[in-house]
Amino acid sequence: MRQKIFTLEKSYREGTRKLQEAGVPDAKLDAWYLLEHVTGVSRAYYLGHPDQEMDEDQEEKYQELIARRQQRIPLQHLTGEQYFMGYPFFVNEHVLIPRQDTEILVEEASKYLKPGMRLLDVCTGSGCILLSLLKLFPEVAGTGCDISDQALKVAKENAKRLDVPGVCLVHSDLFSEITGNYDMIVSNPPYIPTEEIEKLQAEVRLFDPMIALDGKADGLYFYRKIIKESTRYLRLGGRLLFEIGHDQGKAVAGLMEEAGYSQIMVKKDLAGLDRVVMGMYNKE
C-alpha cells in the first residue's frame, strides 16, 4: 500500500537534498535531469504544475535512480544518453561519456573534410567523433576502429540512432586490422598518465572504462604509436588530429614533427587549455 504521495516538486526537492548530502557535483541539475528522464515533463510544465502527483511507478523509479546517483554512478549511465554536437548518443559503462571539450576536435576536423574523402577514427569508442563528422559530411567514407568489442556495439547502436548507414566499424588494436589510405585520421586515445587516474573524479575513476583512460606512464604511449603508424595510412597531404590532455600540446606536436608532419597547430578549449593537436603529412 502506498505510504506517501509525492508531487513533482516534493520529489525533486527530496532528490536534490539526497544528492547534495552525498556530495554529488551539480546535485540540483542532476536531480532535475533524472526527474525529466523518469516523468518526461519539461521544465515549463514543471513550473506550471509543481503539485502534480507522480504515479507510484515513477516515484519508485526516480528514487532508485537517485540512490544510484548517490553512489556516483554517472548521470549518463543512468539515463543511457549524452548529447554531443547536438545529437543524442547512447552510452554505457563500456565507453567514455562524450564531453563538450571533444567537440573542438570535431569542429577542427570539419574545416578540412570534403565530400569524397576517406576518414578514419582510431579508438572510436561510442563513435561520437566519427558519426558527428559523417552527419556533417554524408559523402565522406568513414571508418572507426576500437580494440573493445563492447565499445563497437555501442558505436553500431549510435550509427543506427543517427541514421548513418554507410559507416564501417572494425575491431582493431589501433591499425592492426586497418587497410588502405585515408585523407584524415582523428583520434581521442587514452591519455591520462597511470598515476593520475586515482586523482580523477569518482564518476570517471570508478565507472569509465580503464582501457579508455590509461595512457601508460607519461600519458603519451598511444600518441607515439598512432603517430608512428599513421604515416603508412595517410595520403600525402592528409591530416592527423588528436584530442590531448591540457599539458600535452608541446609533447604531441614534437612527436608529430619528428614523424614528418608539418603545419602543426595546437588549439585551445573554452577554458584556454590545449585540447587539439593537428598536422599535415607531406613527407615522401
N, C-alpha and C positions, 0 to 999 in steps of 0.2 A: 504493500500500500504506500502511496506517495506521501512522504512526510512533509515536504516543503513545496511551496510554489515559488519558482524563480522567474522573475521578469528578465527581459534583455538587460536592463540597466543593473539589476542586482547581480546577475551572473557575471557581467563584465567587470563590475567593481570587485567582486569576490575573486575573479580570475586575476585581475591586476594585483590585488593585495598578495595573493599567494606567490605570484612570480616575483614581486618586489622583495618579499621576505626570503625567497630562495636566491636572491642576488642575480637574477636574470637580467642581462642588459636589455634596455628598451622594453621593459616589462609591460608598460601600458599599451605600446604599439603591438606587441606580440599577443597580448590578451585580446586585443581587437581583431587581429587577423584570424585568430582561432575561432572567435565568435562568428565572424563573417564566413569562415570556411564551413562551420557546422550548420549555421542557420540560413546562409545565402542572403542575409539582409545587407542593404547598402548603408553607408554612413548617414545619408539623408533620411532613409526610412527609420533608422535607429533614433535619430534626433527627434523625429516626429512621433515616434511610438515607443518611447523608452519603457513604458509599463506593460508592453505586450508580453504575455506569458510564453515561455518556451515549453514545448511539449516534453514529456519525460525522457524520451529517447535522445532528443537534442541536448537536454540538460546533462544526462549521463555521459554522452559523448564529449561534450565540452569539458566537463570536469576531468574526464580521463585524459584528454589532450593537455589540459593544464598541468596535471600531475606528471605527465611525461616531459613536458617542457621544464618543469621544476628540476628534473633530472639532467637538464642541459642538453637533451636531445634537440638538435636544430629544428627550428620552426619549419624549414623547408622539408625535412624528413617527415614531419607530422602532416603537412598539407600535400606533400608529394609534388610540389611545384615551385619554380622560381622563374621570375621574368628576367629576360636578358635580351637586350636590343629590341625590347617591345614585344617579344614572343614568350609564350608560356612553356617553359621546358619542364619535362618530367625529370625528377631527381630522386635518388635514394642513397643508401649508405655505400653504394659501390662507385660513386663518382663524386668529384669535387662539386660543391654547390657553385654555380656560376656567380661571379662577382662583378660589380659595376666597373671596377678597375680594368677588367679584361676587355670591356667594350672598347677601350682605347686601341687594343690590338686589332680588333675588327675594323675600327674606323680608319686606322692607318693602312691596313691591307687593302681596304676598298679604294684607296686612292690610286692603286697600281693595277688592280684587276681589270681585265677587259673580256668581253664575250669571246668565247673560243679558247681561252686559256685553260691550262690544267693546274689544279690546286691540290696540294697535299697537306693534311693536318696531322702532325705527329703527336701522339699522346692525346687523342681526341676526346677521351672521357665521355661526357654527356653529349658531345657533338655541338656544343653551343657556338663555338667559333666557326667551325666548318659550315654548319647549317645556316647560321646567320648570314654568312657571306654568300651562300648559294641562294638564299632568299633575295638578296640584293642583286645577284648576278646569276639568274637561272640558266644562262647559256654557258656558264663555266662548268667544266668537268671536275667534279670534286671527289677526292678520296680521303678517308680518315682511317688511321691505324691506332691500335692500342694493344698492349700486352694482356689486358684484362678482358676475358670473355664477358664477364658481368657488365663491365662498362660498355662494351659494344652492344649488348642487349638494350641498354638504356639509350644509346645513340640511335639504334634502329627504331625504337619506340618514338623518339623525338622526330626522326625523319618522317614517320607516318603522321604524327601530330601536326607537323608544319607543312605537310604535303610537299616533300622534296623527294620525288620518286627515283631520280637517277643517281643518287649518291652511292658510292662504293665504300663499304666498311670492311677492313681487313684485320684479322688477328695477326699481330706482328710485334716483335721485340724491336722497337724503333724501325730500322729499314730492312730487317731480316727477310721479310716477305714482300717487299716493295720492288716493283719493276717499272721500267720506263722513265721518262723525263718529265719534269714539271716546270711551269713558269713561275710558280711561287710555292714556298713551303712555309707554313706557320706552325708555331708550337707554344704551348704553355706547359713546359715539362716540370717535374718535381724539382724545386729549387730551395727548399728550406734546409740549411745545414742540420745534420742529425742532432747535434747537441742543443739546437734551438727549439726543437719540436716540443720538448717538455714545458717550454715557456709560453706556448700558444694558448689562446682562449680554449676553454674546455670543449666548446662546441666543435672546434677544429681538431684539437688534440685527441679527443676521445671518439669522434664519430666520422671524421673524414677518413677515407682510405689511406693508410700509411704509404702504400705504394705510390700514391699520387702526391705525397708531401715530401718524402725523404730524398733530398738532393745529395746525399752522402756527406763526407766530412766538411767540405767547404761550400756545398750547395751548387757547385759548378760541374759536377760529374756529367750530367745529361747534356749540358751545353757543349762540353768538349766533344762528346760522342756524336751528337747531332751535327755540329758544325763540321767536324772531320768527315763524316759520311755523306753529308748533304751535297757536297760538290760532285758526287757521282750521279746525282738525281736531278740537279738543276740545269736547265739550259743556260747557255751564255746569256747574260743579261737578266737572268732570273733573280728573284728576290727571296731572301730568308728573313722572317720576322719572328721575334720571340717576345713573350711576356717575361719580365725579370723581377727579382726582388729589388727593394728600394735602394740597396747599396751595391748592386751587381753590374751597373751600366758600364763602367770603365773596364771591368774584367772581361765581360762578354764581348764588348766592342773590340778589345785587344785580341781575343781569340778569333774573331771573325776576320780581322785584318791579317793575322798570321796565315789564315787559310785561303787568302786571295780575294776577300770581299773588299769592295770599295763603296764610296758614297754612304758610309756608315753613319747612322744617326741614332741618337738616344732621345726618346720622347718621354715627357713627364706626365704624371697623372694630375688630377684636380688639386691634390694636396701639395703639388710641386716636387714630388718624388719621382725618381727614374722608374719607368714602368714598361717601356718597349724599346728594344734594340732592333734595328733593321739594316740590311746592307744588300748590295747587288753583287752577284758573282760574275766576273768577267775575265777570269784567269784561264788562259788556254792550257 
